[in-house]
């Protein structure tokens, strides 16, 4: 295996590992609309617990996919917004959707 193939496999694995975590894709998709506060995300990602949401937001922030912004208000409010890297998830969704359409085709038409 050459170096470029090895790097490609490593990048693929890193991405799949991130998206395989429950709720990660849903959170990224929800934030495509623009900045949201914690409770707004929790409401839109129905079924996620607060601890899990908090953990996923921290992971996504560490990955550089979103920023956590403390708003200078009383009481203090925090919002989350995707970075340029995070907004790139839209392209992933589009690619997977195209591939999903191919997979859904009957086998005799997919050739």
N, C-alpha and C positions, 0 to 999 in steps of 0.2 A: 504494500500500500504506500503510495507516495505521500509527501507532506501535505499537499493541497487536499487530497482525499481525506486524510486524517483530520485536518482542521475542519473540513466540511462536516464530517461525522460528529466531531466534538461540538460544533455550533448547533447542529441539528439536535443532538442529545440535550444540550443545555436548554434549548427552546422548548422541546417536548417536555422535559422535566418541569419547567416552569408552568406550561399550560396544562399539564396533567394534574396539578394541584386543584382540588375542588374550589370552585367559584372564581378562579383567576380570570378565565376568559370572560365570564359574565361581568366582572368588575371592569375589566378593560373595555368591554363593549359599552357598558353603561356610561363610562366616562368619556366616550367618544363625543357625546353631546355637549360637553363643556364642563367647567368646574362645578363640583358638587360638594356639599357638606356631608359629614359622616352619616347623619340620620337620613339624608336624602338618598345616599347610596344604599343604606340598609333597607329603606323602603322599596327601592327599585329592584334590588337583588333579593327578592322575597325568599325567605327561608334561611338566609345566612344568619348565623349567630354573631353577636357583637365581638366576641373574642376572636373568632375566625376572621371576621372582616378586618379587625384591627391588625391581626397578624399578616393578612394578605396585603393590606395597604403598606405596612412597613417593609415587606419583602419587595413590593413593586417600587417603592421609593428607593430602597437600597440598589435595585437593579437599574435605576435611572429612568424608569418608565413613567413615573409621576412625581409631582412635587407636592409637598404639604405646605400650605401657606396659612400662617396665623394672621387673622384679620384684626386690625386695631379698633375693636369695638368693645362695648361693655354690655353684656358679658362678652368675653373673648370668644370668637368663632374661628373655626378651622375649616378650610376647604382643600379639596384635592383636585389637581388638574394634571392631565397627561402632558408629558414632554413630547418633543418631536419623535423620539424613539417610541414612546407609548402610542402616539397617534398612528404609527406605522402598523399597528395591529389591524387596522382597517384593511390593509393589503393582504394580510394573512387570512382574514375572514373571507375576502373576495376569492382568493385562490382556493381555499378549502371548499367554498360553495361551488365553484366551477368544477372542481374534482368530484364533489358529491353528486353533481348533476350527471357526470360521466358514469359514476358508479351505479347510479339509479337507472341508467339506460339498460334495456334488455341486452343480454350478452351478444346476440346476433347483430345488433346495431352499433355496439361499442367498438367494433373493429374499424 
